[in-house]
Amino acid sequence: MRCSYACHSDEHVSRRSFLQGATGGALGMLGFGNMVHARAAQQLQSRHKQVVVFFLRGGVSQLETWDPKPNTDTGGPFQTIATSAPGIHICELLPYTAQQMHHLSLVRGINTKENNHAKGAYIMETGHPETPGFQYPYLGSAFSYLLSPPESPLPGYISIGGGGSSRESSFLGPRFAPLSLSDAKAPSNLTLPNSLNTEADERRRAFRNQIGERFAENRRAADTEVYNSSYSQAKALMARRDIFDLSGVSDKDKERYGSHDFGRHCLLARNLIESGVTFVKVRHTNYDTHSENFNFHIEQLGEFDRPFASFISDLQDRGLLQSTLIICMSEFGRTPKINARVGRDHWGTAWSVALGGCGIQTGGVVGKTNKNGTAVVDREVNGGHLFHTYYRAVGLDPTDDFYHNGRPFEKADPATDPIQELLA
Amino acid sequence: MSNFGGKAAWSLALTVVLQLAALQAAEPESADKAALQMDPKGIHLQATFTGQRPMFACRFDDAGEQIFTGIEGNEIQRWNLSTEEHTELKGQSSWVRRLDYFSTGDLLVAGDYAGNLICWESASSTPRIRWELDAHRGYVRAVAISPDGQYVATGGNDNLVKIWSLTDGLLIRQISGHERHVYNAAFHPSGEWLVTGDLTGILKQWEVGTWRHVRDIDAKVLCKYDKTFRADCGGIRGIDFNHDGTQLVVCGVTDVTNAFAGIGTPAAVLFDWESGEQLKLMKSEKAGIGACWSVRFHPSGEYVVGTGGRTAGKLWFWKLDEEQPFLEFALPNVGYDIAMHPDTYRLAVAVYDKTVRIYDLRPEVKSKDEAEKKDDGQKKGSVKKVEKAAKK
């Protein structure tokens, strides 16, 4: 879905001018005057909140992570271990994470009723089921839009480890689409080519700006605006290319995070959060274990556990955890029933996510599944509840609307509400 | 112990060979009968024992009177083949994937996925634990008893091979060398060597006693790193020596196209033991139907039999000089382990449908009454068809 603020519609002139109140008059005429001021103040308060999503692609098994059921017909071969949060036990495949559980809370009663990868991911990343002909902005784009400091030279949303599409920002415009890094490397061309000195580069930029402004006089569109701004953003990013530089990482940190891709991705995420990037998504693949679920979870969680735990510990040590919301999610969980390939299949009916950091009451569990994990028996929630909770956790009002072509679109499903027990 | 027990296996194999020779020399008609014993084309179900959970491992005792199974649960199941009496051996802490048996003292050693190893005195009506220990960090995947009953070799997810005293469970040696999970182990019938195999398809030969590393044998065809899923898929799922120790067979999955859906081709790799040379890569007739989870030489040495599958289960019978099975037999679900009965013409399969099934490899012989009933039934069936056709 394209952003259409090219039409000079006031609600989408730009986020910056929106914050400065330029749209107040227009929205005031529509009867939203008070809301504009409240929203602006709220956003200013939330400006320095950051978010990191760990997306375990393919559907991590809740039974091998956050909601183990040992010694049952569905429980699999693994045992549980105690954690640093009294009374909370998780699967033995997460021994390092277990030591950070006092910084996390678990939601064990998720029922998204969706077993399709793409549709499940959409629910978890937008808070809504798919709607024909309309796309809600993804969490990363929405929070980039709502939380990024206006003058920040940094991209508001960086996606590491594959994935990340320009469509994620939907009507918010391409400015809030993710900068996708397939590996823990800086985007290419962050340094000037040898044939170009700084002075020549400045002259080149000035000429391009002049031409660009003339072109935009009667052709202003979201795409052209983001095209122009991408040059200034690129320049700013070139000046801050240090945020992608992992050369200064200590040997001890390299050992803690591991030499594999996911470890490097987590180290990069740490750098980015320290540098002030608003939203970072780190993808870890792949958990779609229809066959040999247990062997593959040993492999995948063996890679995931220590870097994830180190990341949480490091954010805490740096004083960043209280302002950074941590979300560990998948598109769905996996079936309690173990199939003949010793695998587990797709399961959106009763599964879990982990949350921590900013605005979250940690060390707790909300929701409960039955003895063998086949149904939620207490405090059932869905993607909508989670989105309300994310918004509240970073100090934003989820009942507030986005506007697209003058039409309001809810940020979180109005049929749901926040998981209050989780909020600090 | 590769098939059904060290020295017992040697003597039994010898007996089989001698009996065959004697039969061939004495009377041609009896020799034909013996040959039929070795031809599995008449395979048919003899008995089914049903438990509460899917079955992963099976072993006969040396008398062939009892079958033990490891299950997707914390018990071992025992059935008496004659009386069908069922006993649960409770004490394991997780799923039991590997069992081995030694005749003296009727000792059954079982490794579970919680890392525990338990030695059961298995013959009595209420089997008791002789010793138990915390053997490995993570799964115990491999358990093998040496032919002389002195050692138990285990392998696990800590990438280690450990040697224990069968008598008292004392740790004799801890062996490093594998870089990935150790999936299987087997002693050479001579008792001089131990072979262990890991996730990546690397087989390691160790000298029994000194436990020095002798050589690696390459079965990497049974492992693939899946770039899409960023994980290794494969491993030495089954392992066995032939009766005289001249050949080694291992099995697993090859030609993997989708690791996480389990789409690959069941395969067994036959090696010449002396040279370590790969003699044959044997596959299922159809590609993409899963993995071969267990493989055994028939005591005659004429063929190997494997079991596995993906959504449907199979038994594959491969002649040693052929790549394609000369016989495929459908199981009701995926087979995870095979045990040869000491009588050489029966085998047990641990099946995922919560059963262990005993198959007779000889042609089914029906009594006269049964044959007549069948004939009668077929005739009636035919008549019904005719009647239906007439009504139409």
Interface residues (C-beta under 8 A of the other chain):
Chain A: G58 N71 D73 P77 F78 Q79 D261 T285 N286 D288 T289 H290 S291 E292 F294 F296 I298 E299 Q300 I338 A340 R341 G343
Chain B: R53 P54 E72 G73 N74 S93 S94 W95 D112 Y113 A114 G138 Y139 N157 H181 T228 F229 R230 A231 D232 C233 A259 F260 A261 G262 I263 G290 G309 R310 T311 G313 N333 V334 Y352 D353
